[in-house]
Amino acid sequence: MILKELSLRNIRSYKEQHIAFPEGSVLLAGDIGSGKSSILHSIEFALFGARRDSISGEALLRKGENEGEVRLLFELEGRAVEVTRRLKRQRGSVAQDAGFMVVDGKKVEGTATELKARLLDLIGYPKELLTKSNSLVYRYTVYTPQEEMKHILMESDELRIDTLRKVFGIDRYKRMAENASIYVRRIKEMKRELSGVMNGLDEKKAELSRRKEELARKEMSRNQIIPMVGQVRAKKEAKRKELAAFEQEVGALNDLRKRVEVCGARLMEIVRSRGKNKEELEAVESQLAALKRKLEETFLDEKDYPPIEDVERELEAKEKDISSLSLRKAELAERKRSIHERIGRLAKDSDAKNEKAALLAARESLYHELLEELKDRETVDAAVKELDKRLREIETVISELAASRKGSEALRQDISSLDRCPTCRQDVSEVHKRSIMDEEDRKLRKIAAELDVLISQKDEIAGNLGQHSRKIDYLNEKERKLAAVKVELSNLKTLKSELDEMMDLRVALDREKEGIISELEKLDDMVIDAMRKELDGKRLLLKEINSYNLLLKEKRHNLSLLAEKEKRREDLARLQEQLKDEVKAINSEKMRLGEGISQKSSVEEAFREKKEELESVLDEEKQLAVRLGEVSKEAEGIRNLVVTLEKDVSVKDAAAKRLKHLNSVQEWLEKMFVNLMSTMERQIMAKVHTQFSELFSGWFNLLIEDENISVRIDDTFSPVVTQNGYDTELSHLSGGEKTSIALAYRLALNKVINDIISNIKTKDILILDEPTDGFSSEQLDKVRNVLDELNVKQTIIVSHESKIESFVDHVLRIHKTEHVSRVV
């Protein structure tokens, strides 16, 4: 993997920055705190995303910004790979937003985790790193932050060994052994469960044998009963056929008896009908006598009346005419009174509105005066808007200058009390501090002068703005008055129009009133009284006609009723004769049916005997069916029990076989597999230890050419320093010697990891963060030899040592101004 380009937006001290990385050795040069390490953190963030333990989103996103972005372009085995990650501030915290990757021109979007999974696959890192917050392989092969390597050298032996196992991937053997022990415990639990399952296997097999014998006996009994059931059913069918032959004869006998019963019922019905008819005949005779007497008593004189419909129509027409004339007269009187009242109200309203209309001319004059005063309003508004805009611009610049002054004062205060650089741990000289403080004092004087000029301009603009504001207040008052006058003018014009309409209405009402008076004179009371007398005569005539028609209708009804009763008397006499003839016929039929019943009386006794024989056979069949059902049910129950026992025996046999297999697996894991994992781990660790120790000694001897001091790696991978024949503690070494040990350890670790994990694709790049802390001038010269020996396609070094610039192929200088870092 070779880095090509890095683009930053709102990342730590960078706002917008594009950085191109050439091949070979590259130095990131700059003052302390200029933003060199921020570039390295951004590279790691682009590859693996934000992590709370080292590079959190809160630490990466520039203060005061809500969004940030890192874009990294690198070459991987001849393929161009671009990855873009984004940060977003929301609800008080910073989170990773969705990003994307471009591989050979093909864009793939994804979440932070999805991008990390794709990148791990591309660069050949172990898949298990996807769920871990820290990428140890990257940290110990490509980039180790300053001071982190010294930290691993100083930590406890157990923690160091555990960390290196993870880095080398050797911890997998320990995990396999631990997992094997866990699986053995699980095997023991399964064995206890299986022992419980197979308990009672012999008893189950014995019971299964007994139940099979019992089932065979039940099947034999069932097979004996089945032929007997067949014989009884054949006998039952024969008896049914014999009984069916008698059923026809018995049916015919029963039919004769039913016909006798029908004849008896019909005779009873005829007797009741004849009695009822006799009673009705007597009543009809009585009603005929009464109707004849009533007709003889009724006398009706013939008269020639006009049709009643014509009289009713004339009566209705007269009533409508009288009602219409009365209603019209009342309506005219009411309308006359209403018009009189309305004319009075119009006269009163006209007088009030004439007084208000007289103000119209004065209000029109005032309206034109106000319009003249407001003609300069737009010019004044434009001037105020321009002054307000200028005032906001000056206030913005004043706020920015105040913030710059505060930052410079804080930086000057921090530098004045700083004795040692917090990054490289070197002493800060008074000359260096004085140069920074003089630069900040120059900035403060320049800011103060600019602030004085701006404050003066602000006061002048504020005064002009106040004058214009007072004029606007005056014009606003005139505008409000103009609006009120305009409304009043509109109302007065409306009032004048209403007066004209009222005059027209008064004329129309006077004309209508004269017409009503004329029509009322024509509607005299004498005309209406004459019409009412004529109406009373018509009502009397209608009453006489109704009485005559009622008597005539009653006479006609009685004549019709008399004819109906005479016809009914004749019908009843004829019906009585018919019923008498029917009684004679029914009695003759009953005698004939009785003779037929006597002839068939012996059939019933034979039918009863055959039916009793059939019932006896049915009882026998039922008993055999019950016996067969009982035996079949018992056999089915035993059969189900046999199936259950067979399943139990099968499960217990399987448990026994499974238990035997688990015993062999447990023995193999405990006696062979765990010991094999321990042996493999020791062998690989021994190989790694030998290679690591040789590389570590070689790199250290290249950095420090002193025959009196040598280094090696002990069994815990701790550096052991021998000086003048005696082992020496690391803490007793000089700063340059400690740094040399840390750098040698770092380079040896890089080589061993790249050899062990053969498929990783980051072997062509190495990043060294402040690798020369505490080096003397002679030791710095040794760094040149280290760079030559590394044989890496791309080496990125972060350092503020100017001498290293002569050792590298390229130099990227980083400057920080006004809290913004730039690469030049």
C-alpha positions in Angstrom: 0.0 0.0 0.0 1.3 3.4 -1.0 -0.4 6.7 0.1 -1.2 9.1 -2.7 -3.4 11.9 -1.5 -5.2 13.1 1.7 -7.9 15.8 1.8 -9.1 17.3 5.1 -12.1 19.4 5.8 -12.8 20.8 9.3 -10.4 18.2 10.9 -8.7 19.4 14.1 -6.7 22.6 13.2 -7.3 22.1 9.4 -10.2 23.8 7.6 -9.6 22.9 3.9 -6.3 21.1 3.0 -5.2 18.8 0.2 -1.9 16.8 0.7 0.0 14.8 -1.9 2.3 12.0 -0.7 5.3 11.1 -3.0 7.0 7.7 -2.8 10.3 7.4 -0.9 11.1 9.0 2.5 8.8 12.0 3.4 9.3 14.3 6.3 6.4 16.2 7.9 8.3 19.2 9.3 6.8 22.0 11.6 6.8 23.6 15.0 5.4 21.9 18.0 1.6 21.9 17.8 1.5 22.9 14.1 -0.7 19.9 13.2 1.8 17.2 12.1 0.3 14.4 14.2 -3.2 15.4 13.0 -2.3 14.2 9.5 -1.3 10.8 10.9 -4.5 10.5 13.0 -6.6 11.5 9.9 -4.9 8.6 7.9 -5.8 6.1 10.6 -9.3 7.5 10.8 -9.8 7.1 7.0 -8.7 3.5 7.2 -10.4 2.2 10.4 -12.9 4.9 11.5 -13.2 6.7 14.8 -12.4 4.9 18.1 -13.1 6.1 21.6 -9.8 4.8 22.9 -7.5 6.8 20.6 -9.1 8.9 17.8 -12.6 9.8 18.8 -14.9 11.9 16.6 -15.0 14.6 19.2 -11.2 14.9 19.1 -11.1 14.9 15.3 -13.9 17.4 14.4 -12.8 21.0 14.4 -14.2 23.0 17.3 -17.2 25.2 16.3 -17.9 23.1 13.2 -20.8 20.7 12.7 -19.5 18.6 9.8 -16.0 17.3 8.8 -14.6 15.0 6.2 -11.4 13.0 5.5 -10.7 11.6 2.0 -7.7 9.2 1.5 -6.4 8.0 -1.9 -3.9 5.1 -1.9 -2.5 2.5 -4.3 -2.9 -1.2 -3.4 -1.2 -3.8 -5.7 -1.6 -1.5 -8.7 -5.3 -0.6 -7.9 -6.5 2.9 -7.0 -8.5 2.9 -3.8 -10.3 6.0 -2.4 -12.1 6.1 0.9 -14.1 9.0 2.3 -15.4 9.2 5.9 -17.5 11.9 7.4 -18.2 13.3 10.9 -21.3 15.0 12.1 -22.2 16.9 15.3 -25.7 16.2 16.5 -27.4 16.5 19.9 -24.2 17.5 21.7 -22.0 14.7 20.4 -20.0 13.8 17.3 -20.8 10.7 15.4 -19.6 9.0 12.2 -21.9 9.6 9.2 -22.2 7.3 6.2 -19.2 7.3 3.7 -18.1 5.6 0.6 -15.2 3.8 -1.2 -14.1 3.9 -4.8 -12.1 0.9 -6.0 -10.9 1.0 -9.6 -13.6 3.7 -10.4 -16.5 1.7 -8.8 -18.2 3.6 -6.0 -19.6 1.7 -3.0 -21.5 3.5 -0.2 -21.8 2.2 3.4 -21.8 2.8 7.1 -18.6 3.2 9.1 -18.6 -0.5 10.1 -19.3 -1.7 6.5 -16.4 0.5 5.2 -14.0 -0.9 7.8 -15.0 -4.5 6.9 -14.2 -3.8 3.2 -10.9 -2.1 4.0 -9.7 -4.9 6.3 -10.4 -7.4 3.5 -8.6 -5.2 0.9 -5.4 -4.8 3.0 -5.4 -8.4 4.3 -5.9 -7.7 8.0 -7.5 -10.4 10.2 -11.4 -10.3 10.1 -11.6 -10.4 13.9 -10.3 -6.8 14.0 -13.8 -5.7 12.7 -15.3 -5.9 16.2 -12.3 -4.6 18.1 -11.8 -0.9 18.9 -7.9 -1.0 18.5 -6.0 -2.2 15.4 -2.9 -3.6 16.9 -1.5 -4.9 13.6 -1.6 -1.4 12.1 -0.3 0.2 15.2 2.8 -2.1 15.4 3.5 -2.4 11.7 2.6 0.9 10.0 2.1 3.7 12.6 2.8 3.8 16.3 1.9 7.2 18.0 4.8 9.0 19.8 5.3 7.7 23.3 3.2 4.5 22.8 6.2 2.3 22.0 8.0 3.4 25.2 4.8 2.6 27.1 4.7 -1.0 25.9 8.4 -1.4 26.9 7.6 -0.1 30.5 4.4 -2.1 31.2 4.2 -5.4 33.0 5.7 -8.6 31.5 2.3 -10.4 31.5 0.5 -7.6 29.8 3.3 -7.2 27.2 3.3 -10.9 26.4 -0.5 -10.9 26.1 -0.4 -7.9 23.7 2.3 -9.4 21.5 0.4 -12.7 21.3 -2.5 -10.7 19.9 -0.3 -8.8 17.5 1.5 -12.0 16.2 -1.8 -13.9 16.1 -0.4 -16.5 18.4 -3.1 -16.0 21.0 -5.3 -18.2 18.8 -3.6 -21.3 20.2 -4.3 -20.3 23.7 -7.9 -19.5 22.8 -8.2 -22.9 21.1 -6.9 -24.6 24.2 -9.3 -22.6 26.4 -12.2 -23.4 24.0 -11.3 -27.1 24.2 -11.4 -27.0 28.0 -14.8 -25.3 27.8 -16.0 -27.9 25.3 -14.8 -30.7 27.7 -16.9 -29.2 30.5 -19.8 -29.2 28.1 -19.1 -32.9 27.2 -19.2 -33.8 30.9 -22.6 -32.1 31.2 -23.9 -34.0 28.1 -22.6 -37.3 29.5 -24.5 -36.7 32.7 -27.6 -36.0 30.6 -27.1 -39.0 28.5 -26.5 -41.3 31.5 -29.9 -40.1 32.8 -31.5 -40.8 29.4 -30.2 -44.4 29.0 -31.1 -45.3 32.6 -33.5 -48.4 32.7 -32.7 -49.6 29.2 -32.8 -53.4 30.2 -36.1 -53.0 32.0 -37.6 -51.3 28.9 -36.4 -54.1 26.6 -37.9 -56.8 28.9 -41.3 -54.9 29.1 -41.2 -54.5 25.3 -40.9 -58.3 24.9 -43.8 -59.0 27.3 -46.1 -56.5 25.5 -45.4 -58.0 22.1 -46.5 -61.5 23.4 -49.7 -60.0 24.9 -50.4 -58.2 21.6 -50.1 -61.6 19.7 -52.7 -63.2 22.0 -55.2 -60.3 21.5 -54.8 -60.5 17.8 -55.6 -64.3 17.9 -58.8 -63.7 19.9 -59.8 -61.0 17.4 -59.3 -63.3 14.4 -61.6 -65.9 16.1 -64.5 -63.5 16.7 -64.5 -62.0 13.1 -65.9 -65.2 11.3 -68.6 -65.5 14.0 -69.7 -61.9 13.3 -70.0 -62.8 9.6 -72.2 -65.8 10.2 -74.6 -63.8 12.5 -74.9 -61.0 9.8 -75.8 -63.6 7.1 -78.6 -64.9 9.4 -79.8 -61.4 10.1 -80.2 -60.7 6.3 -82.3 -63.9 5.9 -84.6 -62.9 8.7 -85.0 -59.4 7.2 -86.1 -60.9 3.9 -88.7 -63.1 5.6 -90.1 -60.1 7.5 -90.2 -58.0 4.4 -92.6 -60.5 2.8 -95.2 -60.0 5.6 -94.7 -56.2 5.8 -96.6 -55.8 2.5 -99.7 -57.7 3.8 -99.6 -55.9 7.1 -99.4 -52.6 5.2 -102.5 -53.4 3.2 -104.4 -54.3 6.4 -103.4 -51.0 8.0 -104.4 -49.2 4.9 -108.0 -50.7 5.2 -108.2 -49.7 8.8 -107.2 -46.1 8.0 -109.8 -45.9 5.3 -112.5 -47.0 7.9 -111.3 -44.3 10.2 -111.5 -41.7 7.4 -115.1 -42.8 6.7 -116.0 -42.4 10.4 -114.4 -39.0 10.6 -116.3 -37.9 7.4 -119.6 -39.0 8.9 -119.0 -37.0 12.1 -118.1 -33.9 9.9 -121.3 -34.3 7.9 -123.5 -34.5 11.1 -121.9 -31.3 12.4 -122.4 -29.6 9.0 -126.1 -30.5 8.8 -126.7 -29.1 12.3 -124.9 -25.9 11.5 -126.7 -25.5 8.1 -130.1 -26.0 9.9 -129.3 -23.2 12.4 -128.2 -20.8 9.6 -131.3 -21.6 7.5 -133.5 -20.6 10.5 -131.6 -17.3 10.9 -131.9 -16.5 7.2 -135.7 -16.9 7.4 -135.9 -14.5 10.3 -133.7 -11.9 8.5 -135.9 -12.1 5.3 -139.0 -11.3 7.3 -137.4 -8.3 9.0 -136.1 -6.8 5.6 -139.6 -7.1 4.0 -141.1 -5.2 6.9 -138.5 -2.4 6.7 -138.9 -1.9 2.9 -142.8 -1.6 3.4 -142.2 1.1 6.0 -139.7 3.2 3.9 -141.4 6.0 1.7 -139.3 8.2 -0.6 -140.8 11.1 -2.7 -139.0 11.6 -6.1 -137.3 15.1 -6.4 -135.3 16.8 -9.2 -132.2 18.2 -7.5 -129.1 19.5 -9.4 -126.0 17.3 -9.3 -124.4 17.5 -5.9 -120.9 17.9 -7.4 -122.0 21.2 -9.2 -123.4 22.6 -5.9 -120.2 21.7 -4.0 -118.0 23.4 -6.7 -120.1 26.6 -6.7 -120.0 26.6 -2.8 -116.2 26.2 -2.8 -115.7 29.0 -5.4 -117.8 31.4 -3.4 -115.9 30.7 -0.2 -112.6 31.3 -2.0 -113.7 34.6 -3.5 -114.9 35.9 -0.1 -111.7 34.7 1.6 -109.5 36.2 -1.1 -111.2 39.6 -1.0 -111.0 39.7 2.9 -107.3 38.7 2.8 -106.4 41.3 0.1 -108.1 44.1 2.1 -106.2 43.2 5.3 -102.9 43.0 3.3 -103.4 46.4 1.7 -104.2 48.0 5.1 -101.0 46.5 6.6 -98.9 47.5 3.6 -100.3 51.1 3.9 -99.3 51.3 7.6 -95.8 49.8 6.9 -95.2 52.3 4.0 -96.2 55.2 6.3 -93.7 54.1 9.0 -90.9 53.6 6.5 -91.3 57.1 5.0 -91.0 58.5 8.5 -87.7 56.6 9.1 -86.3 57.6 5.8 -86.9 61.3 6.5 -85.1 60.9 9.9 -82.1 59.0 8.4 -81.7 61.5 5.5 -81.3 64.4 7.9 -78.5 62.6 9.9 -76.6 61.6 6.8 -76.8 65.0 5.2 -74.9 66.4 8.2 -72.0 63.9 7.9 -71.8 64.3 4.0 -71.0 68.0 4.5 -67.4 66.9 5.8 -66.4 65.3 2.5 -64.6 68.3 0.9 -62.5 69.0 4.1 -61.3 65.4 4.3 -60.2 65.4 0.6 -58.1 68.5 1.2 -56.4 66.9 4.3 -55.7 63.6 2.3 -53.8 65.5 -0.4 -51.7 67.4 2.2 -50.6 64.1 3.9 -49.6 62.6 0.5 -47.3 65.5 -0.2 -45.5 65.1 3.2 -44.9 61.3 2.6 -43.4 61.5 -0.9 -39.7 61.2 0.4 -40.4 58.0 2.5 -38.6 55.5 0.2 -35.4 57.7 0.2 -35.3 57.7 4.0 -35.9 53.9 4.3 -33.1 53.2 1.8 -30.6 55.4 3.8 -31.5 53.6 7.1 -31.1 50.2 5.6 -27.6 51.1 4.2 -26.5 52.5 7.6 -27.8 49.4 9.5 -26.0 47.1 7.1 -22.7 49.0 7.6 -23.2 49.0 11.3 -23.6 45.1 11.4 -20.5 44.7 9.2 -18.4 46.8 11.6 -19.7 44.9 14.7 -18.8 41.6 13.0 -15.3 42.7 12.3 -15.0 44.0 15.9 -16.1 40.6 17.3 -13.5 38.8 15.1 -10.7 41.1 16.3 -11.8 40.7 19.9 -11.6 36.9 19.5 -8.2 37.1 17.8 -7.0 39.4 20.7 -8.2 36.9 23.3 -6.4 34.0 21.5 -3.2 35.9 21.2 -3.3 36.9 24.9 -3.9 33.2 25.9 -1.1 32.0 23.7 1.3 34.6 25.1 0.3 33.6 28.6 0.8 29.9 27.9 4.3 30.4 26.2 5.5 32.7 29.0 5.0 29.8 31.6 6.1 26.9 29.3 9.5 25.3 30.2 9.3 21.9 28.4 7.5 21.0 25.1 4.6 18.7 25.9 5.1 16.8 22.7 8.8 16.1 22.3 9.7 16.6 26.0 12.6 19.0 25.1 13.4 22.2 26.9 12.0 25.4 25.3 14.6 28.2 25.1 13.9 31.8 26.3 14.9 33.0 22.8 12.2 30.8 21.2 9.6 32.0 23.8 10.6 35.7 23.4 10.2 35.4 19.6 6.7 34.0 19.9 5.7 36.6 22.6 7.1 39.5 20.4 5.1 38.2 17.5 1.9 38.1 19.6 2.6 41.6 21.0 2.8 42.9 17.4 -0.5 41.3 16.6 -2.1 42.8 19.8 -1.0 46.3 18.9 -2.3 46.0 15.4 -5.7 44.7 16.7 -6.0 47.6 19.1 -5.4 50.2 16.4 -7.9 48.6 14.1 -10.5 48.4 17.0 -10.1 52.2 17.7 -10.9 53.1 14.1 -13.8 50.7 13.9 -15.4 51.9 17.2 -15.1 55.5 16.0 -16.9 54.6 12.7 -19.5 52.7 14.7 -20.4 55.7 16.9 -20.7 58.0 13.9 -23.0 55.6 12.0 -25.1 55.0 15.2 -25.6 58.8 15.5 -26.8 59.1 11.8 -29.0 56.1 12.3 -30.7 57.7 15.3 -31.5 60.9 13.3 -33.0 58.9 10.5 -34.9 56.7 12.9 -36.6 59.8 14.4 -37.6 61.0 11.0 -39.1 57.5 10.2 -41.1 57.6 13.4 -42.6 61.0 12.3 -43.4 59.6 8.8 -44.9 56.5 10.3 -47.3 58.7 12.3 -48.3 60.6 9.1 -48.9 57.2 7.3 -51.2 56.1 10.1 -53.1 59.4 9.9 -53.3 59.1 6.1 -54.7 55.6 6.4 -57.4 56.8 8.8 -58.3 59.7 6.5 -58.5 57.4 3.5 -60.9 55.1 5.3 -63.0 58.1 6.4 -63.1 59.4 2.8 -64.3 56.0 1.6 -67.1 56.0 4.2 -68.2 59.6 3.3 -68.4 58.7 -0.4 -70.4 55.6 0.5 -72.7 57.8 2.6 -73.4 60.2 -0.3 -74.3 57.3 -2.5 -76.7 56.0 0.2 -78.5 59.4 0.3 -79.2 59.3 -3.4 -80.7 55.8 -3.1 -82.8 56.9 -0.1 -84.3 59.8 -2.2 -85.2 57.4 -5.0 -86.8 55.0 -2.5 -89.0 57.9 -0.9 -90.4 58.7 -4.3 -91.2 55.0 -5.0 -92.9 54.6 -1.6 -95.2 57.7 -2.1 -96.4 56.3 -5.5 -97.1 52.8 -3.9 -99.1 54.4 -1.0 -101.4 56.3 -3.4 -102.1 53.0 -5.4 -103.1 51.2 -2.1 -105.5 53.9 -1.0 -107.3 53.7 -4.4 -107.6 49.9 -4.3 -109.0 50.0 -0.7 -111.8 52.3 -1.7 -112.9 49.7 -4.3 -113.1 46.9 -1.7 -116.4 48.0 0.0 -118.0 45.9 3.0 -121.5 45.8 1.2 -120.0 43.8 -1.7 -118.6 41.2 0.7 -121.9 40.9 2.7 -123.9 40.2 -0.4 -121.5 37.4 -1.4 -121.9 35.8 2.1 -125.7 35.7 1.8 -125.5 33.9 -1.5 -123.0 31.4 0.1 -125.5 30.5 2.9 -128.2 29.6 0.3 -125.9 27.2 -1.4 -125.0 25.6 1.9 -128.7 24.9 2.7 -129.4 23.3 -0.7 -126.3 21.1 -0.3 -127.7 19.8 3.1 -131.1 18.9 1.5 -129.5 17.0 -1.3 -127.3 15.0 1.1 -130.3 13.9 3.2 -132.2 12.7 0.1 -129.3 10.8 -1.2 -128.7 9.0 2.1 -132.4 7.7 2.2 -132.2 6.5 -1.4 -128.9 4.7 -0.7 -130.4 2.9 2.3 -133.4 1.6 0.3 -131.2 0.3 -2.5 -129.0 -1.5 0.0 -131.9 -3.3 1.7 -133.3 -4.5 -1.7 -129.8 -6.0 -2.6 -129.6 -7.6 0.9 -133.1 -9.2 0.4 -132.0 -10.8 -2.8 -128.8 -12.2 -1.3 -130.7 -13.8 1.7 -133.2 -15.5 -0.6 -130.4 -17.0 -2.7 -128.6 -18.2 0.5 -131.8 -20.0 1.7 -132.1 -21.9 -1.6 -128.3 -22.9 -1.4 -128.7 -24.2 2.2 -131.7 -26.4 1.3 -129.9 -27.9 -1.7 -126.7 -28.6 0.5 -128.7 -30.5 3.1 -130.0 -32.9 0.5 -126.5 -33.5 -0.9 -125.1 -34.3 2.6 -127.9 -36.8 3.2 -127.0 -38.7 0.0 -123.3 -38.7 1.0 -124.1 -40.4 4.4 -125.7 -43.3 2.6 -122.6 -43.8 0.4 -120.2 -43.7 3.3 -122.1 -46.3 5.4 -122.0 -48.7 2.4 -118.2 -48.2 2.0 -117.6 -48.9 5.7 -119.4 -52.3 5.4 -117.3 -53.3 2.4 -114.0 -52.3 4.3 -115.0 -54.3 7.4 -115.3 -57.5 5.4 -111.8 -57.0 3.9 -110.3 -56.5 7.5 -111.8 -59.8 8.7 -110.2 -61.7 5.9 -106.6 -60.4 6.7 -106.7 -60.7 10.5 -104.3 -63.7 10.7 -101.4 -61.9 8.9 -100.6 -59.7 12.0 -99.7 -62.7 14.2 -97.3 -64.2 11.7 -95.6 -60.7 11.3 -95.0 -60.4 15.1 -93.4 -63.8 15.2 -90.9 -63.0 12.4 -90.1 -59.6 14.0 -89.2 -61.2 17.3 -86.9 -63.7 15.5 -85.1 -60.8 13.8 -84.6 -58.9 17.1 -83.1 -62.0 18.7 -80.5 -62.2 15.9 -79.8 -58.4 16.2 -79.0 -58.9 19.9 -76.6 -61.7 19.2 -74.9 -59.5 16.5 -74.6 -56.6 19.0 -73.0 -58.8 21.7 -70.4 -60.1 19.2 -69.7 -56.5 18.0 -69.1 -55.4 21.6 -66.7 -58.3 22.2 -64.8 -57.6 18.9 -64.6 -53.8 19.8 -63.2 -54.6 23.3 -60.6 -57.0 22.0 -59.6 -54.5 19.1 -59.3 -51.6 21.6 -57.2 -53.6 24.0 -55.0 -54.7 21.0 -54.7 -51.1 19.8 -53.7 -49.9 23.3 -51.0 -52.6 23.6 -49.8 -51.8 20.0 -49.4 -48.0 21.0 -47.5 -49.0 24.1 -45.2 -51.2 22.0 -44.5 -48.3 19.7 -43.7 -46.1 22.7 -41.5 -48.7 24.2 -39.7 -49.1 20.9 -39.1 -45.4 20.7 -37.8 -45.3 24.3 -35.4 -48.2 23.6 -34.2 -46.5 20.4 -33.5 -43.2 22.2 -31.7 -45.0 25.0 -29.6 -47.1 22.6 -28.7 -43.8 20.7 -27.8 -42.2 24.0 -25.5 -45.1 24.9 -23.7 -44.8 21.5 -23.5 -41.0 21.9 -22.0 -41.5 25.4 -19.4 -43.8 24.1 -18.4 -41.3 21.3 -18.2 -38.4 23.9 -15.9 -40.5 26.1 -13.5 -40.9 23.2 -13.7 -37.2 22.2 -13.1 -36.1 25.9 -10.1 -38.4 26.2 -8.6 -37.0 22.9 -9.1 -33.4 23.9 -7.7 -33.8 27.4 -4.7 -36.0 26.6 -3.7 -34.8 23.1 -5.3 -31.6 21.8 -4.6 -29.2 24.7 -1.0 -30.4 25.0 -0.6 -30.0 21.2 -1.8 -26.4 21.3 0.6 -25.5 24.1 3.5 -27.2 22.2 2.6 -25.3 19.0 2.4 -22.0 20.9 5.8 -22.5 22.6 7.5 -23.5 19.3 6.1 -20.5 17.4 6.8 -18.1 20.2 10.4 -19.5 20.4 10.8 -18.9 16.7 9.4 -15.4 16.9 11.5 -14.7 20.0 14.7 -15.7 18.2 14.0 -13.6 15.1 12.8 -10.7 17.1 15.9 -10.7 19.4 18.2 -10.8 16.4 16.4 -7.9 14.6 16.2 -5.9 17.8 19.9 -6.2 18.5 20.8 -5.4 14.9 18.8 -2.2 14.7 20.1 -1.1 18.1 23.7 -1.7 17.1 23.1 0.3 13.9 21.8 3.3 16.0 24.4 3.1 18.8 28.0 2.0 18.0 29.3 1.3 21.5 31.0 -2.0 22.3 30.3 -1.5 26.0 26.5 -1.7 25.6 24.4 -4.4 24.0 20.8 -5.5 24.1 18.7 -8.6 23.8 15.1 -9.8 24.4 14.3 -12.1 27.4 11.5 -14.7 27.6 8.9 -12.0 28.3 10.0 -10.0 25.2 11.4 -7.3 27.6 14.5 -5.5 26.4 17.6 -6.4 28.5 20.4 -3.9 28.4 24.0 -5.0 29.3 26.5 -2.2 29.9 30.1 -2.9 30.8 29.1 -6.5 31.5 26.2 -5.7 33.8 22.5 -5.6 33.2 21.1 -2.1 33.5 17.5 -0.8 34.1 15.9 1.0 31.2 15.1 4.0 33.4 18.9 4.5 34.0 19.6 5.1 30.4 19.9 8.5 28.7 17.1 9.9 26.6 18.8 9.1 23.3 19.5 5.5 24.4 15.8 5.0 25.5 14.7 6.4 22.2 17.1 4.1 20.3 15.8 1.1 22.2 12.2 2.1 21.4 12.9 2.7 17.7 14.8 -0.6 17.4 12.0 -2.5 19.2 9.5 -0.8 16.8 11.4 -1.7 13.7 12.0 -5.3 14.8 8.3 -5.6 15.7 7.4 -4.3 12.2 9.6 -6.9 10.4 8.4 -9.9 12.5 4.7 -9.0 12.1 5.0 -8.6 8.3 6.8 -12.0 8.1 4.3 -13.8 10.3 1.1 -12.4 8.8 2.2 -12.9 5.2 -1.0 -11.7 3.5 -1.1 -8.2 4.8 -0.6 -5.5 2.2 0.8 -2.6 4.2 4.4 -3.8 4.1 5.4 -1.0 1.7 4.7 1.8 4.1 6.1 2.8 7.5 5.2 5.9 9.6 7.6 7.1 12.3 6.2 9.7 14.8 9.0 11.6 16.5 11.5 8.7 16.3 14.6 10.8 17.4 13.4 12.2 20.7 16.6 12.9 22.8 19.0 11.9 20.0 22.4 13.6 19.9 23.8 15.0 16.7 25.8 11.9 16.1 22.7 9.7 16.7 20.7 11.7 14.2 23.4 10.9 11.6 22.6 7.2 12.3 19.0 7.8 11.2 20.3 8.1 7.6 21.6 4.5 7.8 18.3 3.3 9.3 16.4 4.8 6.4 18.7 3.1 3.9 18.4 -0.2 5.6 14.6 -0.1 5.8 14.1 -0.8 2.1 10.5 0.4 2.3 8.8 2.1 -0.7 7.3 4.9 1.4 8.4 6.1 4.8 6.7 9.1 6.5 8.6 10.7 9.4 7.1 13.3 11.8 9.8 15.4 13.5 10.8 18.9 14.3 14.5 18.1 14.0 15.7 20.2 11.1 18.8 17.9 10.5 16.5 15.1 9.3 15.6 17.1 6.3 18.9 16.2 4.7 18.2 12.5 5.1 14.8 12.3 3.4 13.7 12.5 -0.3 10.8 15.0 0.3 9.8 17.6 2.9 6.2 18.7 3.6 6.3 21.9 5.8 3.3 22.6 8.1 2.6 26.1 9.5 -0.2 27.1 11.9 -1.5 30.7 11.7 -4.6 32.0 13.5 -5.4 28.5 14.8 -5.5 27.1 11.2 -2.8 24.6 9.9 -1.6 24.6 6.3 0.8 22.4 4.3 3.2 24.5 2.1 
